[in-house]
Amino acid sequence: IDKSIEYFDNAIELEQDPIQKSEYCYTAAQVLFSDKKLSKAKQYALNSIKSNGENGKPYMLIAQMYASSPNWSDEAALNKCTFFAVIDKLQKAKSVDPSCAEEADKLIRTYAGYTPKDEDLFFIGIKKGDAVTIGGWIGETTTVR
């Protein structure tokens, strides 16, 4: 894996075409995700987006990374808030790349079932509309819905 990422890094550095550079970054992110190197995989996915902001696949990959590792707190309801960030990324994928819409909608319906219930959030002083910062390697702020 490390050697393949080294080759991807070389290809990314040499590539002039932003679309192809984005694909190399995306593929490297997939490889790292498969090796459970989530933080590094996210960086490559973000670089893919930077090279081609109209590609929804990296957003979908980031969403799947988040969903694969939602536990960052001792509070179960906060961990479930991670799925709001997952849905945010899937919605972003749809907005930048309509070709992702069908798959993103399917995943949104699936992951919506993992979000916390209102009463679970009530007990920790959070309500709909509040911002929650997802901790750990994710480090993103999302809105409770």
C-alpha positions in Angstrom: 0.0 0.0 0.0 2.7 2.5 1.0 4.6 1.8 -2.3 1.4 2.3 -4.4 0.7 5.6 -2.6 4.3 6.7 -3.4 3.5 6.0 -7.1 0.2 7.9 -6.9 2.1 10.8 -5.3 4.5 10.8 -8.2 1.7 10.7 -10.8 -0.2 13.4 -9.0 2.8 15.7 -8.9 3.6 15.2 -12.6 0.0 15.3 -13.9 -1.0 18.6 -15.6 -4.7 17.7 -16.4 -6.8 18.6 -13.3 -9.4 16.0 -14.1 -6.8 13.2 -14.3 -5.1 14.6 -11.2 -8.4 14.4 -9.4 -8.9 10.8 -10.4 -5.4 9.8 -9.1 -6.1 11.5 -5.8 -9.5 9.8 -5.6 -8.0 6.4 -6.4 -5.3 6.9 -3.8 -8.0 7.8 -1.3 -9.9 4.6 -2.1 -6.7 2.6 -1.5 -6.0 4.3 1.8 -9.6 3.8 2.9 -9.4 0.1 2.2 -6.4 0.0 4.4 -8.3 1.9 7.1 -6.0 5.0 7.0 -9.0 7.3 7.2 -7.4 10.6 8.0 -4.9 10.2 5.2 -7.6 8.9 2.8 -9.7 12.0 3.6 -6.8 14.3 2.7 -6.4 12.6 -0.7 -10.2 12.9 -1.3 -10.1 16.6 -0.4 -7.2 17.0 -2.9 -9.3 15.3 -5.5 -12.1 17.8 -4.9 -9.6 20.7 -5.1 -8.4 19.4 -8.5 -12.0 18.9 -9.8 -14.8 20.4 -7.8 -17.4 19.0 -10.1 -16.7 15.4 -9.1 -19.1 14.0 -6.5 -17.3 10.7 -6.0 -14.8 12.1 -3.4 -17.6 13.5 -1.3 -19.3 10.1 -1.4 -16.1 8.4 -0.4 -15.6 10.8 2.5 -19.2 10.1 3.6 -18.5 6.4 3.6 -15.3 7.0 5.6 -17.3 8.9 8.2 -20.0 6.2 8.4 -17.3 3.5 8.8 -15.9 5.3 11.9 -18.7 7.2 13.8 -17.4 6.6 17.3 -15.5 9.6 18.7 -17.3 10.3 22.0 -18.3 8.4 25.1 -21.8 9.7 24.5 -23.7 7.5 22.1 -26.0 10.3 20.9 -23.1 12.4 19.9 -21.6 9.5 17.9 -24.9 9.2 16.0 -24.5 12.9 15.1 -21.7 11.8 12.8 -24.4 10.6 10.4 -25.5 14.2 10.0 -22.0 14.9 8.6 -22.3 11.8 6.4 -25.6 13.1 5.0 -24.0 16.6 4.5 -21.3 15.0 2.3 -23.8 13.0 0.3 -25.9 16.1 -0.3 -22.8 18.0 -1.4 -22.0 15.1 -3.8 -25.4 15.5 -5.4 -25.2 19.2 -5.7 -21.8 19.2 -7.5 -22.3 16.1 -9.6 -25.9 15.1 -10.7 -24.6 11.7 -11.8 -24.1 10.8 -8.1 -27.7 11.7 -7.2 -29.3 8.3 -7.4 -26.7 6.5 -5.3 -26.4 9.5 -2.9 -30.2 9.5 -2.3 -30.1 5.7 -1.6 -27.3 6.2 1.0 -29.0 9.2 2.5 -32.1 7.1 3.1 -29.9 4.4 4.7 -27.8 6.6 6.9 -30.8 8.8 8.0 -31.8 5.7 10.1 -28.7 6.0 12.1 -29.1 9.6 13.2 -30.0 10.2 16.9 -33.6 10.6 18.1 -34.7 13.9 19.5 -35.2 12.5 23.0 -31.6 11.1 23.0 -30.3 14.6 22.2 -32.6 16.3 24.7 -30.9 14.5 27.6 -27.5 16.0 26.5 -28.9 19.5 25.9 -28.9 19.4 22.1 -31.9 20.2 19.9 -32.6 20.5 16.1 -30.8 23.4 14.6 -27.8 23.2 17.0 -24.3 22.9 15.5 -22.3 19.9 16.6 -18.6 19.5 16.0 -17.8 15.9 15.2 -14.5 15.1 17.0 -11.7 12.7 16.3 -10.2 12.5 12.8 -13.4 13.8 11.2 -13.2 17.3 12.7 -16.3 18.8 11.0 -19.2 20.8 12.2 -22.7 19.8 11.2 -26.3 20.9 12.1 -28.7 18.7 14.0 -31.9 18.0 12.1 
